[in-house]
Amino acid sequence: KYDLPEATLVTIKIFDILGKEVVSLVDNMHQNAGYKSMRWNGLNKNGKQVVSGMYFFAIKAGEFKQTRKMILMK
């Protein structure tokens, strides 16, 4: 879940524990201001199910950048 105070370009990517990109959920897409929600289905960029474990998501919206960890449990 995230909130955009103004319309901007947004990128959201998932990385594994080694820092390799698993999938790009949103890739430099223009989004209007407002409250947004994104759900990852646990698939990598090849459409294969990834294993349970710790992953990181990175969000970039305009000048804002943040990386947070998450746990995927099947």
C-alpha positions in Angstrom: 0.0 0.0 0.0 1.3 3.5 -0.8 0.0 7.0 -1.1 1.0 9.4 -3.9 0.6 13.1 -3.0 0.9 14.1 -6.7 0.9 12.4 -10.1 4.3 10.9 -10.8 6.2 8.0 -12.4 6.3 4.9 -10.2 8.5 1.9 -10.2 8.1 -1.1 -7.9 10.5 -4.0 -8.0 11.0 -7.2 -6.0 14.5 -8.5 -5.2 15.8 -11.7 -3.6 18.1 -11.9 -0.6 21.1 -11.7 -3.0 19.9 -8.5 -4.6 18.8 -10.1 -7.9 15.7 -8.6 -9.4 12.8 -11.2 -9.2 10.1 -9.2 -10.9 9.1 -5.7 -11.8 5.5 -5.1 -10.6 5.3 -1.5 -11.9 7.9 -0.2 -14.4 8.1 3.6 -14.7 4.3 3.9 -15.1 2.6 7.3 -14.7 0.1 7.2 -11.8 -2.3 9.8 -10.5 -2.2 11.1 -7.0 -4.0 9.0 -4.4 -4.0 5.9 -2.3 -2.7 2.8 -4.2 -2.4 -0.9 -3.4 -0.3 -3.6 -5.0 -0.2 -7.3 -4.5 2.5 -9.7 -5.6 1.4 -13.1 -6.6 4.8 -14.8 -5.8 5.8 -15.3 -9.4 9.1 -14.2 -10.9 9.5 -12.4 -14.3 9.4 -15.8 -16.1 6.0 -16.7 -14.5 7.5 -19.3 -12.2 6.6 -19.5 -8.5 9.4 -18.4 -6.2 10.3 -20.2 -3.0 9.2 -19.0 0.5 11.7 -16.7 2.2 12.8 -13.1 2.6 12.5 -10.7 -0.3 12.8 -6.9 -0.7 10.6 -4.5 -2.5 11.9 -1.2 -3.8 9.5 1.7 -4.6 10.5 4.8 -6.5 8.0 7.6 -7.0 9.4 10.8 -8.4 12.3 11.8 -6.0 11.1 9.3 -3.3 12.9 6.0 -2.9 12.4 3.3 -0.3 13.4 -0.4 0.1 11.7 -2.6 2.7 11.9 -6.3 3.5 9.0 -8.8 3.4 8.5 -12.5 4.0 6.8 -14.7 1.4 5.1 -17.7 3.0 3.3 -20.3 1.0 
